[in-house]
Amino acid sequence: MRLSLRFLLPLALVLAVLAYAVIPLVDTLTLKWFVRDLEMRSELIGRTVEAPLVDLLAAESKTKLHNYFNRIIQDERLFAIGFCSREGKLTYKTLTYPDSIPCDGTTTLVAGKTALVGLTQGTVHVSAIGIEGNGRAWGRLMLVQDMSWAERRSSDTKWYLFYLFAIIGVVISLVTVLVAHLSWRGWVTGVRALLRGKGLTALIGDQPHGADLLPVAQDLRSLIHDLEADKRLRDEHQMSWTPATLKAILHDHLAGDEVLIVSNREPYLHNWNGQDIEVQVPASGVVTALEPVMRACSGVWIAHGSGTADREVVDARGHVRVPPDNPAYEIRRIWMSPEEEDGYYNGFANEGLWPLCHLAHVRPVFRTSDWQRYREINERFALAIIEEAKTDNPVVLVQDFHLALVPKMVRDLLPNATIIMFWHIPWPNPERYAICPWHREILEGLLGSSILGFHTRFNRTNFIETVDRALETKIDWDSSTISYGGKLTAVNHYPISIEWPSRVLKEQPPVPTCRTHIRSSNGLPHTQRVGLGVERMDYTKGILERFLAVERLLELQPEWIGIFSFIQIAAPSRSKIEQYQQLTQQVRASAERINQRFGREGYQPISLRIEHHDPQEIATHYRGVDFCIVSSLHDGMNLVAKEFVAARDDEQGVLILSQFTGAATELPEALIINPYNIDQCAAALHVALTMSPSEQRARMRSMRDIVQEFNVYRWAGRMLMDAARMRQRARIARQTGARDARTATGGQA
């Protein structure tokens, strides 16, 4: 007790001094943060209202300007608004605008500057935003924002800090008293157990009366997990996500570890074109996302060699360096016979798993022979990974539903490997998933992963609930971690994205040139309004529903007949499967029927292109149309939506987006539709065609900011950083395990 008191008294004094010094400092910093937030908020308001304000100033409509200002100050923090002309005169203001903030005198603020001003009502923050438009400078928009909320928060912060120091003092005091009463022998035993990697819960449980402290240990573990997640989020926001960032992560966090990407679809196909071999980039969201990552990592991409000339260009080991113009990595190609591809790819993967996971009202078909082929090909991919691995602990990125069994197969042969499995399509609810006769085997295969990723929280939750029903596992719901067979799998959501900035866009002409090219190549007048759809020919993409919406638009708004055309680009896909053959016929028939109904000489409302287009052609279409519609009936993410947004550096164009895509949660500024509601879709087409340029700019600017910040490098970087943390923990566990084994052996000797 005397020892405790000798420590507690100086501790209390130190905490009091710290509180006295820290609280004023935090108060000052908090005020600076609030001011910086207000400056950013003022700039955002200024840029948002600039275009409408310029129109009203040009019209010299004082009544409309006053009404416009009064609507803006409905915001509870925006106290008043004024407008200073270029001559320094206060020409417009709200009733609440203080007379002590004129446009001339000592309080004058030049455009782009801010200041804190004291009034009788309290302190306010004043921002001067320069307003420009129509080729001239109009003046300054003066935004006066109330600072009383900041003062209240500052007061609350002081009390929070006071309570924090008090709680810290109490907690440290209790811990000190507890430690003082522990026996020296028990203390040393606990430290040794901790150094050997023994968990905090077990350590407390070994002590006398340790069971009483188990709830405290669990709370501490939960707190540590929350702090780690918060730190990871802050780190992500502070990083600029580029190819160089990925390379830095590999160098700093993974110590240059090798990276292998495994997918069914290869990033480049070599096909015969007469006597020549041409290179083709397939229409695939997986390829679109991963190809920039592979360029940055310079590893090996293992994929099915499906091109007609693929065998002719590889070396003796089945390798070819790509891209052809600037080789940065290697493709290792896996070969299949037509019978194997039919059972593995067309059969089990695309007639079974694909419709099982998509709510598109197509019945899944499962055959035992297809399942056997699926297992054989998955094993072939796994063995290729083993052959390509130069160490016993590579980082392996396995992609999509074609390779669900690969993680466990690799884990059995390379137990130290870090396996990241990403599931690119939706995951169904447990009842629907149980339709698959081999659902347990697929779950066991996926749980061979170190990290299992999905696009959305909803899909992640569906997977965990499915595992909970189907397998005997231990699930930590707080951290979304599943323990099965002595192995841990972290199940997270990583919304996939696209490359930013895009290499394809660097070679694109200006938007006006693209608009002219699209219309001339389709035989359309220069003034024609044009919509666009881009995807694979697939029943999940809602192409038929989209055509019905175009038809309904022309029924309800006949004024668009002759001046609006819709271009549908649909890359051929899975043409050996009956459902896809039927879909192609239905799409052709629907387009022909609508063209016959509303078309006339020199005009067809729908232009259907069932053919492959290279990325440059697609980008030109994105930049040259008035809107792009993504009407998927069910989709994991859908990167077409993000590609369209990235292509519109003119900040014009409208995105119409299905609510059943993962992208809809990230891009709410799009026109969100239910593709089954044909009238709603037709109305969205009309809104897109009549939307003002200023509204298009506001929506597109917001969506471009999201796509830029959450690009494909951030998607891959998050998974690699999580993998690096898991690898570090695994190394420590192996080291402590080996040391404990040596200690035990020495003890027996």
DADA-V421823 format. One record per residue. PHI is phi in whole degrees, -180 to 180 (* if undefined). PSI is psi in whole degrees, 0 to 359 (NA if undefined). BURIAL is + if it has 9 or more other ideal C-beta (glycine too) atoms within 8 Angstrom, else -. Layout:
BEGIN
PHI & PSI & BURIAL
PHI & PSI & BURIAL
END
This chain:
BEGIN
* & 318 & -
-62 & 320 & -
-62 & 320 & -
-64 & 316 & +
-65 & 322 & -
-61 & 330 & -
-86 & 322 & +
-70 & 322 & +
-64 & 310 & -
-62 & 326 & -
-63 & 315 & +
-61 & 319 & +
-64 & 316 & -
-63 & 317 & -
-64 & 322 & +
-65 & 317 & +
-64 & 317 & -
-61 & 316 & +
-62 & 318 & +
-64 & 325 & -
-85 & 325 & -
-81 & 320 & +
-59 & 313 & +
-63 & 323 & -
-63 & 315 & -
-64 & 323 & +
-61 & 317 & +
-65 & 314 & -
-63 & 321 & -
-62 & 318 & +
-62 & 318 & +
-63 & 320 & -
-64 & 317 & -
-61 & 317 & +
-63 & 317 & +
-63 & 319 & -
-62 & 319 & -
-66 & 323 & +
-62 & 315 & +
-64 & 320 & -
-66 & 320 & +
-64 & 317 & +
-62 & 319 & +
-64 & 316 & -
-62 & 316 & +
-61 & 315 & +
-68 & 328 & -
-71 & 319 & -
-91 & 357 & +
-59 & 309 & +
-63 & 309 & +
-61 & 324 & +
-65 & 319 & +
-61 & 318 & +
-61 & 317 & -
-68 & 322 & +
-65 & 320 & +
-65 & 324 & -
-78 & 347 & -
53 & 43 & -
-99 & 99 & -
-67 & 321 & -
-63 & 312 & -
-64 & 324 & +
-65 & 315 & +
-63 & 317 & +
-62 & 320 & -
-64 & 316 & +
-64 & 319 & +
-65 & 326 & +
-68 & 322 & -
-66 & 319 & +
-79 & 11 & +
-65 & 340 & -
-58 & 131 & -
-65 & 336 & -
-94 & 343 & -
-86 & 109 & +
-81 & 317 & +
-161 & 162 & +
-138 & 140 & +
-138 & 165 & +
-132 & 124 & +
-103 & 128 & +
-74 & 173 & +
-63 & 336 & -
-84 & 1 & -
84 & 23 & -
-106 & 141 & -
-82 & 97 & +
-88 & 329 & -
-139 & 144 & +
-161 & 159 & +
-85 & 167 & +
-63 & 333 & -
-86 & 0 & -
-69 & 125 & +
-70 & 139 & +
-69 & 339 & -
-78 & 2 & -
-121 & 73 & +
-80 & 181 & +
-90 & 356 & +
-135 & 173 & -
98 & 198 & -
-73 & 339 & -
-93 & 8 & +
-61 & 135 & +
-117 & 128 & +
-78 & 163 & -
-58 & 134 & -
92 & 0 & -
-109 & 158 & -
-135 & 166 & +
-161 & 156 & -
-98 & 130 & +
-126 & 132 & +
-89 & 128 & -
-121 & 173 & +
-65 & 329 & -
-78 & 347 & -
135 & 188 & +
-86 & 138 & +
-127 & 160 & +
-109 & 126 & +
-113 & 130 & +
-124 & 139 & +
-110 & 116 & +
-111 & 121 & +
-69 & 132 & +
-110 & 121 & +
-130 & 151 & -
173 & 156 & +
56 & 32 & -
80 & 16 & -
-149 & 161 & -
-95 & 128 & -
-95 & 332 & +
147 & 208 & +
-125 & 134 & +
-92 & 119 & +
-97 & 114 & +
-106 & 121 & +
-109 & 116 & +
-115 & 137 & +
-69 & 133 & +
-105 & 6 & +
-64 & 325 & -
-64 & 326 & -
-67 & 321 & +
-65 & 320 & +
-64 & 317 & -
-65 & 324 & +
-63 & 319 & +
-64 & 317 & -
-62 & 321 & -
-62 & 320 & +
-60 & 316 & +
-68 & 323 & -
-61 & 318 & -
-66 & 320 & +
-61 & 313 & +
-64 & 323 & -
-62 & 312 & -
-64 & 324 & +
-65 & 316 & -
-66 & 319 & -
-59 & 317 & +
-62 & 318 & +
-66 & 314 & -
-62 & 313 & -
-63 & 323 & +
-63 & 314 & +
-62 & 317 & -
-64 & 320 & -
-63 & 314 & +
-62 & 319 & +
-62 & 314 & -
-64 & 322 & -
-63 & 334 & +
-96 & 358 & -
-77 & 144 & +
-70 & 149 & -
-62 & 322 & -
-67 & 317 & -
-64 & 323 & +
-63 & 312 & +
-63 & 319 & -
-61 & 319 & +
-65 & 318 & +
-63 & 317 & -
-62 & 318 & -
-63 & 321 & +
-66 & 320 & +
-66 & 332 & -
-81 & 2 & +
94 & 11 & +
-70 & 137 & -
-65 & 157 & -
-62 & 321 & +
-63 & 315 & +
-67 & 323 & +
-61 & 315 & +
-67 & 322 & +
-64 & 335 & +
-77 & 343 & +
-84 & 159 & +
-59 & 135 & -
60 & 22 & -
-66 & 331 & +
-61 & 330 & -
-68 & 337 & -
-97 & 358 & +
-59 & 317 & +
-59 & 324 & -
-64 & 318 & -
-62 & 320 & +
-66 & 321 & +
-64 & 320 & -
-63 & 319 & +
-62 & 318 & +
-64 & 321 & +
-65 & 318 & -
-61 & 319 & -
-62 & 318 & +
-65 & 320 & -
-65 & 319 & -
-63 & 318 & -
-64 & 319 & -
-65 & 319 & -
-64 & 319 & -
-62 & 319 & +
-65 & 318 & -
-64 & 318 & -
-61 & 319 & +
-64 & 317 & +
-68 & 333 & -
-84 & 347 & -
-92 & 147 & +
-98 & 116 & -
-90 & 105 & +
-136 & 172 & -
-55 & 324 & +
-64 & 326 & -
-64 & 317 & +
-62 & 316 & +
-63 & 322 & +
-66 & 321 & -
-62 & 316 & +
-62 & 320 & +
-75 & 315 & +
-84 & 319 & -
-100 & 332 & +
-112 & 7 & +
53 & 39 & -
72 & 19 & -
-61 & 149 & +
-74 & 147 & +
-121 & 128 & +
-119 & 130 & +
-107 & 136 & +
-129 & 125 & +
-153 & 160 & +
-71 & 315 & +
-84 & 134 & +
-92 & 153 & +
-74 & 336 & +
-137 & 132 & +
-110 & 145 & +
-111 & 118 & +
-123 & 148 & +
-76 & 134 & -
-128 & 88 & -
70 & 239 & -
-95 & 358 & -
-107 & 156 & -
-106 & 125 & +
-115 & 151 & -
-98 & 134 & -
-129 & 138 & +
-96 & 119 & +
-69 & 156 & +
-81 & 96 & -
-152 & 129 & -
-65 & 326 & +
-63 & 314 & +
-64 & 317 & +
-56 & 320 & +
-79 & 319 & +
-88 & 335 & +
-60 & 317 & +
-63 & 327 & +
-66 & 318 & +
-67 & 325 & +
-60 & 322 & +
-74 & 325 & +
-89 & 336 & +
56 & 49 & -
-107 & 217 & +
-123 & 134 & +
-108 & 117 & +
-99 & 124 & +
-154 & 166 & +
-74 & 126 & +
-82 & 96 & +
-107 & 356 & -
-75 & 151 & +
-68 & 339 & -
-116 & 16 & +
-61 & 321 & +
-69 & 332 & -
-75 & 340 & -
-106 & 354 & -
-89 & 163 & +
-86 & 190 & -
-65 & 338 & -
-95 & 6 & -
81 & 23 & +
-106 & 149 & +
-146 & 139 & +
-88 & 139 & -
-141 & 166 & +
-64 & 156 & -
-59 & 324 & -
-79 & 333 & -
-153 & 80 & -
-57 & 129 & -
-127 & 342 & -
-157 & 178 & +
-115 & 147 & +
-105 & 129 & +
-104 & 116 & +
-95 & 137 & +
-102 & 134 & +
-103 & 145 & -
-138 & 148 & +
-79 & 161 & -
-57 & 325 & -
-68 & 319 & -
-66 & 316 & +
-64 & 323 & +
-64 & 318 & +
-77 & 316 & +
-75 & 309 & +
-89 & 300 & +
-68 & 322 & +
-80 & 278 & +
-67 & 317 & +
-70 & 311 & +
-102 & 341 & +
-98 & 346 & +
-108 & 287 & +
-67 & 320 & +
-59 & 304 & +
-68 & 334 & +
-62 & 320 & +
-90 & 347 & +
-110 & 132 & +
-86 & 75 & -
-123 & 14 & +
65 & 34 & -
-114 & 129 & -
-76 & 128 & -
-70 & 147 & +
-120 & 126 & -
-122 & 125 & +
-123 & 142 & +
-62 & 321 & -
-64 & 321 & -
-65 & 319 & +
-61 & 319 & +
-63 & 317 & +
-64 & 320 & +
-60 & 315 & +
-63 & 316 & +
-62 & 315 & +
-70 & 322 & +
-60 & 320 & +
-66 & 324 & +
-65 & 318 & +
-64 & 317 & +
-62 & 317 & +
-65 & 325 & -
-65 & 323 & +
-63 & 316 & +
-61 & 318 & +
-67 & 323 & -
-79 & 336 & +
-67 & 127 & +
-93 & 347 & -
-130 & 175 & -
-89 & 1 & -
-138 & 56 & +
-73 & 166 & +
-98 & 118 & +
-116 & 121 & +
-104 & 105 & +
-97 & 134 & +
-116 & 121 & +
80 & 178 & +
-72 & 347 & +
-69 & 338 & +
-126 & 43 & +
-67 & 334 & +
-89 & 347 & +
-62 & 317 & +
-55 & 313 & +
-67 & 321 & +
-62 & 318 & +
-71 & 320 & +
-60 & 321 & +
-64 & 329 & -
-98 & 331 & -
-127 & 78 & +
-62 & 338 & -
-93 & 359 & -
-69 & 150 & +
-101 & 112 & +
-110 & 118 & +
-107 & 113 & +
-104 & 125 & +
-115 & 127 & +
-99 & 107 & +
-83 & 352 & +
-114 & 170 & +
-62 & 160 & +
-113 & 127 & +
-76 & 173 & +
-73 & 164 & -
-57 & 322 & +
-65 & 316 & -
-69 & 319 & -
-63 & 328 & +
-66 & 352 & +
-61 & 324 & -
-65 & 126 & +
-64 & 337 & -
-114 & 38 & -
-66 & 326 & +
-67 & 317 & -
-62 & 322 & -
-68 & 317 & +
-62 & 317 & +
-63 & 322 & +
-63 & 315 & +
-67 & 326 & +
-75 & 1 & +
-76 & 353 & +
-77 & 150 & +
-77 & 317 & +
-132 & 132 & +
-119 & 120 & +
-112 & 146 & +
-130 & 166 & +
-73 & 321 & +
-130 & 161 & +
-62 & 323 & -
-61 & 314 & -
-66 & 322 & +
-62 & 316 & +
-64 & 318 & -
-57 & 318 & +
-65 & 313 & +
-63 & 319 & +
-65 & 325 & +
-65 & 315 & +
-62 & 319 & +
-60 & 326 & +
-84 & 327 & -
-94 & 331 & +
-128 & 156 & +
-85 & 98 & -
-133 & 168 & +
-110 & 119 & -
-115 & 126 & +
-96 & 100 & +
-68 & 331 & -
-66 & 317 & -
-100 & 1 & -
54 & 49 & +
-118 & 135 & +
-117 & 129 & +
-107 & 120 & +
-144 & 126 & +
63 & 30 & -
81 & 3 & -
-116 & 144 & +
-102 & 138 & -
-126 & 121 & +
-88 & 122 & +
-105 & 113 & +
-128 & 168 & +
-111 & 130 & +
-131 & 95 & +
-62 & 120 & +
-75 & 156 & +
-146 & 202 & +
-125 & 172 & +
-69 & 135 & +
-144 & 124 & +
-75 & 152 & -
-80 & 134 & +
-65 & 327 & -
-64 & 321 & +
-71 & 339 & +
-63 & 333 & -
-98 & 7 & -
-86 & 141 & +
-72 & 173 & -
-60 & 159 & -
-58 & 315 & +
-57 & 323 & -
-65 & 319 & -
-64 & 318 & +
-60 & 315 & +
-64 & 317 & +
-64 & 316 & +
-63 & 319 & +
-74 & 320 & +
-69 & 321 & -
-70 & 340 & -
-104 & 8 & +
67 & 36 & -
-110 & 151 & +
-63 & 157 & -
-63 & 332 & -
-90 & 3 & -
-65 & 136 & +
-85 & 135 & +
-132 & 132 & +
-110 & 165 & +
-142 & 143 & +
-131 & 135 & +
-136 & 124 & +
-175 & 179 & +
-74 & 157 & +
-75 & 97 & +
-145 & 144 & +
-72 & 349 & +
-84 & 349 & +
-87 & 352 & +
70 & 35 & +
-69 & 317 & +
-62 & 316 & +
-62 & 324 & +
-64 & 317 & +
-64 & 321 & +
-63 & 326 & +
-67 & 319 & +
-62 & 316 & +
-62 & 317 & +
-66 & 323 & +
-59 & 314 & +
-70 & 334 & +
-71 & 312 & -
-80 & 329 & -
-126 & 73 & -
-63 & 347 & -
-66 & 343 & -
-82 & 347 & +
-64 & 126 & +
93 & 339 & -
-118 & 0 & -
-129 & 133 & +
-132 & 150 & +
-122 & 127 & +
-104 & 123 & +
-113 & 114 & +
-100 & 118 & +
-131 & 105 & +
-71 & 133 & +
-57 & 140 & +
-151 & 134 & +
50 & 46 & -
-69 & 349 & -
-82 & 347 & -
-90 & 136 & +
-60 & 317 & -
-60 & 325 & +
-75 & 325 & +
-63 & 316 & +
-64 & 320 & -
-62 & 315 & +
-59 & 316 & +
-63 & 318 & -
-66 & 321 & +
-65 & 315 & +
-61 & 314 & +
-63 & 320 & -
-65 & 316 & +
-64 & 317 & +
-64 & 318 & -
-62 & 315 & -
-68 & 322 & +
-66 & 322 & +
-68 & 326 & -
-74 & 318 & -
-113 & 350 & +
-77 & 166 & +
-155 & 181 & -
-60 & 123 & -
82 & 5 & -
-145 & 130 & -
-133 & 128 & -
-67 & 332 & +
-123 & 127 & +
-111 & 110 & +
-100 & 123 & +
-121 & 93 & +
-92 & 83 & +
-164 & 162 & -
-77 & 140 & -
-124 & 138 & +
-77 & 164 & -
-56 & 325 & -
-64 & 318 & +
-64 & 317 & -
-62 & 315 & +
-62 & 322 & +
-62 & 319 & +
-64 & 316 & +
-54 & 317 & +
-79 & 341 & +
-102 & 357 & +
-104 & 171 & +
-90 & 330 & +
-154 & 161 & +
-128 & 133 & +
-115 & 132 & +
-119 & 104 & +
-115 & 41 & +
-59 & 140 & +
-76 & 333 & +
-167 & 130 & +
-150 & 150 & +
-69 & 300 & +
-130 & 301 & +
79 & 100 & +
-85 & 348 & +
-58 & 319 & +
-59 & 315 & +
-73 & 326 & +
-62 & 317 & +
-62 & 315 & +
-63 & 316 & +
-65 & 329 & +
-74 & 340 & +
-93 & 71 & +
-73 & 354 & -
-84 & 358 & -
59 & 33 & +
-123 & 171 & +
97 & 154 & +
-124 & 136 & +
-103 & 124 & +
-106 & 123 & +
-133 & 132 & +
-67 & 140 & +
-70 & 348 & -
-97 & 21 & +
-109 & 152 & +
-64 & 330 & +
-64 & 336 & +
-64 & 331 & +
-75 & 337 & -
-95 & 336 & +
-123 & 65 & +
-69 & 346 & -
-75 & 349 & -
-69 & 166 & +
-80 & 105 & +
-84 & 131 & -
-130 & 160 & +
-100 & 110 & +
-63 & 343 & +
-80 & 344 & -
-94 & 92 & -
-64 & 321 & +
-64 & 320 & -
-64 & 318 & +
-64 & 319 & +
-63 & 320 & +
-64 & 322 & -
-65 & 322 & +
-61 & 317 & +
-65 & 317 & +
-62 & 318 & +
-63 & 321 & +
-75 & 340 & +
-111 & 2 & -
-66 & 138 & -
-70 & 152 & -
-58 & 324 & -
-67 & 320 & -
-69 & 321 & -
-58 & 316 & +
-63 & 317 & +
-64 & 315 & +
-67 & 312 & +
-67 & 323 & +
-62 & 319 & +
-66 & 316 & +
-68 & 323 & +
-66 & 324 & +
-61 & 319 & -
-66 & 312 & +
-65 & 323 & +
-67 & 316 & +
-71 & 318 & -
-105 & 67 & +
-90 & 182 & +
-67 & 332 & +
-70 & 326 & +
-70 & 319 & +
-57 & 309 & +
-70 & 321 & +
-63 & 321 & +
-61 & 316 & +
-66 & 320 & +
-68 & 323 & +
-67 & 319 & +
-63 & 321 & +
-64 & 321 & +
-62 & 320 & +
-64 & 318 & -
-66 & 322 & +
-66 & 322 & +
-64 & 316 & -
-64 & 321 & -
-65 & 320 & +
-63 & 317 & -
-63 & 318 & +
-63 & 318 & +
-67 & 320 & +
-66 & 314 & -
-67 & 326 & +
-65 & 318 & +
-67 & 322 & -
-66 & 319 & +
-64 & 323 & +
-66 & 318 & -
-65 & 322 & -
-64 & 317 & -
-64 & 320 & -
-65 & 318 & -
-64 & 325 & -
-66 & 321 & -
-68 & 324 & -
-66 & NA & -
END
